[in-house]
Amino acid sequence: MAKKKTIEDELIEAKKTAAISKERLKRITKTRKHHLRNGRRVVKYGVKSFVRNTWLSVAAIAIMIVTLIVLSATLIAANGMQTAINQLTNRVDISIYLKQGASRSQIYSIVSKIRQLDSVVEVSVLSPEEANKRINDKLIKQFNITDKDQIQAMREAPNKIAWTLNVKMRDLEETSVLENFVNEDEETRLLLDETKKPTFASSYRDTIERIAETMNRVRVIGLSAAGVFAVIAILVVFNTIRMAIFNRKEEIYMMRLVGASRWFIVGPFVVEASIYGIVAAIITCGIIYGAVYGLKPHFDGVLDDTYGLMVQYWYLVIAALIAAGILIGIVSSMFATSKYLKQK
């Protein structure tokens, strides 16, 4: 029959368990400390290598800056052109001219029908009297007319201006529904002014199409150029890291002899290349923010929205540029070090 455990036996077992747990915890702590210590050394050696190879670092950073500037300029230009298209679309109204003799009830009946079209955002009405007053006020101000009799004569002159319906569309590419309505609705067709045809924004539509085509070209050319410079940057950083490896080949050989891990050998070069990307991204940020701020007044509000987004989300802009720079650096350094270690 098995002996019952006494309180003393249970205390002894608890102490043994505690001792084992303490030893395990100690080993885990040592391992973590070891990894942290190695991590600090990797970063330290990477920073030292960056400082040591000053001129090579400058060359690598310079080509990275060019790459990031080209990429940023492409995105900014595309966004600015999209803003220009949106502004032009919002400013353009399609004008439909109706006979001066039409009654208000007839006019607003047509307006009600047009507003029911899905492609129409807004319809505003300009009466012949309002149009005539606007024209006279503009002439009086333009020519600085102060003679009361002349002003009175201008206001009493025969008014031959038609009713004008200004229609704002959701998309100037989709005016066919409105055109069909104007041509097919009997009430509208009978009241159309014979001297002035509806505009349907054909000239503006051509302008918008040209801007859109230019934007697409800028995007393709810019991204292609950024890709070419990115390849050049990778090659420059690759050669820079190769030079750093060559300068430290004896040190690397000794580390391999004493059993240093692959990461301990490769890590400093990855850190060095990442520093290139971080420095290049910070300098690029200063350049693009300064350039956009300086160019903003010369582009009639086209860059205002872009600059506003850049200011509002500055942390995302910086993070994206740093990420792009670090990615170029890591790809280059990993390629260079892996090729060297394979050869050895």
C-alpha positions in Angstrom: 0.0 0.0 0.0 1.5 3.4 -1.1 2.5 5.8 1.7 0.4 8.9 2.0 2.4 12.1 1.2 3.2 14.1 4.2 3.2 17.9 4.3 7.0 17.9 4.4 7.1 15.7 1.2 4.8 18.2 -0.6 6.9 21.1 0.5 10.1 19.4 -0.8 8.4 18.7 -4.2 7.2 22.3 -4.4 10.7 23.6 -3.7 12.1 21.3 -6.4 9.5 22.5 -8.9 10.2 26.1 -8.0 14.0 25.5 -8.5 13.4 23.9 -11.9 11.1 26.8 -13.0 13.6 29.4 -11.7 16.4 27.7 -13.7 14.3 27.6 -16.9 13.4 31.3 -16.4 17.0 32.1 -15.9 18.0 30.3 -19.2 15.2 32.1 -21.1 16.3 35.4 -19.7 19.8 34.8 -20.7 18.7 33.8 -24.2 16.7 37.0 -24.5 19.5 39.1 -23.1 21.8 37.4 -25.6 19.5 38.3 -28.5 19.1 41.8 -27.4 22.8 42.2 -26.9 23.4 40.8 -30.4 20.8 43.1 -31.8 22.4 46.2 -30.3 25.8 45.1 -31.6 24.4 44.6 -35.1 22.9 48.1 -35.1 26.2 49.5 -33.7 28.3 47.9 -36.3 25.9 49.0 -39.1 26.1 52.7 -37.9 29.9 52.5 -37.7 30.1 51.1 -41.2 27.8 53.9 -42.4 30.0 56.6 -40.9 33.2 54.9 -42.0 32.2 54.7 -45.7 31.2 58.4 -45.9 31.7 59.0 -49.6 30.2 55.7 -50.7 27.2 56.5 -48.4 26.7 59.9 -50.0 26.6 58.4 -53.5 24.1 55.7 -52.4 21.9 58.3 -50.6 22.0 60.7 -53.6 20.7 58.1 -56.1 18.1 57.0 -53.6 16.9 60.6 -53.3 16.6 60.9 -57.1 14.5 57.7 -57.1 12.2 58.9 -54.3 11.8 62.4 -55.9 10.9 60.9 -59.3 8.3 58.6 -57.6 6.9 61.4 -55.5 6.7 63.9 -58.3 4.8 61.4 -60.5 2.2 60.8 -57.8 1.9 64.5 -57.0 1.6 65.4 -60.7 -1.1 62.7 -61.3 -3.0 63.9 -58.2 -2.8 67.6 -59.4 -4.1 66.7 -62.8 -7.0 64.8 -61.3 -7.8 67.9 -59.2 -7.7 70.0 -62.4 -10.1 67.7 -64.1 -12.5 67.8 -61.1 -12.3 71.6 -60.8 -13.0 72.0 -64.6 -15.9 69.5 -64.4 -17.4 71.4 -61.4 -17.1 74.8 -63.2 -18.6 73.7 -66.5 -22.4 74.0 -67.0 -24.2 72.8 -70.1 -26.3 75.7 -71.3 -29.8 75.2 -72.9 -31.4 78.4 -74.4 -35.2 78.8 -74.5 -37.3 81.4 -76.2 -37.7 84.7 -74.5 -41.4 84.6 -74.8 -41.7 81.3 -72.8 -43.7 81.6 -69.6 -42.3 80.8 -66.2 -44.6 77.8 -65.8 -43.3 76.3 -69.1 -39.7 76.9 -68.1 -40.0 75.3 -64.7 -41.9 72.4 -66.2 -38.9 71.7 -68.4 -36.5 72.2 -65.4 -38.5 69.7 -63.4 -38.1 67.1 -66.2 -34.4 67.7 -66.5 -33.8 67.3 -62.8 -35.3 63.8 -62.9 -32.5 62.7 -65.2 -29.9 60.5 -63.3 -26.9 62.1 -64.9 -28.0 65.6 -63.8 -26.7 67.1 -60.6 -28.2 70.6 -60.6 -30.3 72.9 -62.9 -30.3 76.7 -62.4 -32.4 79.2 -64.3 -31.4 82.6 -65.6 -34.3 84.7 -66.8 -33.9 87.3 -69.6 -34.3 90.1 -67.1 -31.6 88.7 -64.8 -29.2 88.1 -67.7 -29.8 91.6 -69.1 -29.1 93.2 -65.6 -25.9 91.2 -65.2 -24.6 92.2 -68.6 -25.4 95.9 -68.0 -23.8 95.8 -64.5 -20.7 94.2 -66.0 -20.5 96.9 -68.8 -21.0 99.7 -66.3 -18.2 98.4 -64.1 -15.9 97.6 -67.0 -16.1 101.0 -68.7 -16.7 102.9 -65.4 -19.9 104.5 -66.7 -21.2 107.1 -64.3 -23.7 109.1 -66.4 -27.2 108.4 -65.0 -29.0 109.0 -68.3 -26.7 106.6 -70.1 -27.2 103.9 -67.4 -30.9 104.4 -67.6 -30.9 104.1 -71.4 -28.9 100.9 -71.1 -31.4 99.4 -68.7 -34.4 100.4 -70.9 -32.9 99.1 -74.1 -34.8 96.2 -75.8 -33.9 92.9 -74.2 -33.4 90.1 -76.7 -31.8 87.6 -74.4 -33.2 84.1 -74.2 -34.0 82.1 -71.0 -30.9 80.1 -70.0 -30.9 76.8 -68.3 -27.5 75.9 -66.8 -27.2 72.2 -66.2 -24.4 70.6 -64.1 -23.7 67.0 -65.0 -22.1 64.2 -62.9 -19.8 63.4 -65.7 -19.2 65.5 -68.9 -18.5 62.2 -70.7 -22.2 61.2 -70.3 -24.2 64.0 -71.9 -26.0 61.8 -74.3 -29.1 61.3 -72.0 -29.5 65.1 -71.8 -29.0 65.5 -75.5 -31.7 62.9 -76.2 -34.1 64.6 -73.8 -33.6 68.0 -75.5 -34.1 66.5 -79.0 -37.0 64.2 -78.1 -39.1 66.1 -75.5 -41.8 67.9 -77.5 -42.3 70.8 -75.0 -38.6 71.5 -74.8 -38.0 71.2 -78.6 -40.8 73.7 -79.3 -39.3 76.3 -76.9 -35.7 76.0 -78.0 -34.2 79.3 -79.0 -33.4 79.1 -82.7 -30.5 81.6 -82.6 -28.4 79.7 -80.0 -27.9 76.0 -79.8 -27.3 74.1 -76.6 -23.5 73.9 -75.8 -23.4 70.4 -74.3 -19.8 71.3 -73.2 -18.1 69.8 -76.2 -15.0 72.1 -76.0 -14.7 71.5 -72.3 -15.0 67.8 -72.8 -12.2 67.9 -75.3 -10.0 69.8 -72.8 -10.8 67.3 -70.0 -10.0 64.4 -72.3 -6.6 65.9 -73.2 -5.8 66.5 -69.5 -6.8 62.9 -68.7 -4.6 61.6 -71.5 -1.7 63.7 -70.3 -2.2 62.4 -66.7 -2.1 58.8 -67.9 1.1 59.5 -69.9 2.7 61.3 -66.9 1.8 58.3 -64.6 3.3 55.7 -67.0 6.4 57.7 -67.8 7.0 58.7 -64.2 6.5 55.3 -62.8 8.8 53.8 -65.5 11.5 56.4 -64.7 11.1 55.7 -61.0 11.5 52.0 -61.7 14.7 52.6 -63.7 16.2 54.8 -61.0 15.2 52.2 -58.4 17.2 49.6 -60.3 20.1 52.0 -60.5 19.8 52.8 -56.8 19.8 49.0 -56.0 22.9 48.6 -58.1 24.7 51.5 -56.4 23.8 50.3 -52.9 24.8 46.8 -54.0 28.2 47.9 -55.0 28.5 50.1 -51.9 27.8 47.1 -49.6 30.1 45.0 -51.7 32.9 47.5 -51.0 32.1 47.5 -47.3 32.2 43.7 -47.3 35.5 43.7 -49.1 37.0 46.1 -46.5 35.8 43.9 -43.7 36.5 40.5 -45.3 39.1 39.5 -42.6 36.7 40.4 -39.8 33.9 38.4 -41.5 36.2 35.5 -41.9 37.1 35.5 -38.2 33.4 35.7 -37.2 32.6 32.7 -39.3 35.5 30.8 -37.7 34.2 31.4 -34.2 30.7 30.3 -35.2 28.9 33.7 -35.6 25.3 33.4 -36.9 24.4 34.4 -40.5 22.3 37.2 -39.1 25.2 38.6 -37.0 27.3 38.8 -40.2 24.6 40.1 -42.5 22.8 42.3 -40.1 25.2 45.3 -40.0 25.1 45.6 -43.8 21.3 45.5 -43.8 21.3 48.2 -41.1 23.8 50.3 -43.1 21.7 50.1 -46.2 18.5 50.9 -44.3 20.2 54.0 -42.9 20.8 55.1 -46.5 17.0 54.8 -47.2 16.0 56.6 -44.0 18.4 59.6 -44.7 17.3 59.7 -48.3 13.6 59.7 -47.4 14.0 62.5 -44.9 15.9 64.7 -47.4 13.3 63.8 -50.1 10.5 64.9 -47.8 12.1 68.3 -47.3 12.6 68.7 -51.1 9.1 67.7 -52.2 7.3 69.7 -49.4 9.4 72.8 -50.3 8.8 72.3 -54.0 5.0 71.8 -53.8 4.7 74.8 -51.4 6.7 77.0 -53.8 4.9 75.9 -56.9 1.4 76.0 -55.4 0.7 79.7 -56.1 1.7 79.3 -59.7 -0.9 76.6 -60.6 -4.2 78.3 -59.9 -5.2 76.1 -57.0 -4.5 72.8 -58.7 -1.9 71.9 -56.1 -3.8 73.2 -53.1 -5.7 69.9 -52.4 -2.5 67.9 -52.9 -0.5 70.1 -50.5 -3.4 70.0 -48.0 -3.4 66.2 -48.0 0.4 66.2 -47.7 0.2 68.4 -44.6 -2.7 66.6 -43.1 -1.2 63.1 -43.5 2.5 64.1 -43.2 3.2 61.1 -41.1 2.0 58.7 -43.8 4.0 60.5 -46.5 7.2 60.2 -44.4 6.4 56.6 -43.5 5.8 55.7 -47.1 9.1 57.3 -48.3 11.1 55.7 -45.5 9.5 52.3 -46.2 10.4 52.7 -49.9 14.0 53.7 -49.1 14.5 50.9 -46.6 13.1 48.4 -49.0 15.6 49.4 -51.7 18.4 49.2 -49.1 17.4 45.8 -47.7 17.0 44.3 -51.2 20.4 45.6 -52.2 22.2 44.5 -49.0 20.6 41.1 -48.9 21.5 40.4 -52.5 25.1 41.6 -51.9 25.8 39.7 -48.7 24.1 36.5 -49.8 26.2 36.5 -53.0 29.4 37.0 -51.0 28.5 34.3 -48.5 27.7 31.8 -51.2 31.0 32.4 -52.9 32.8 31.8 -49.6 
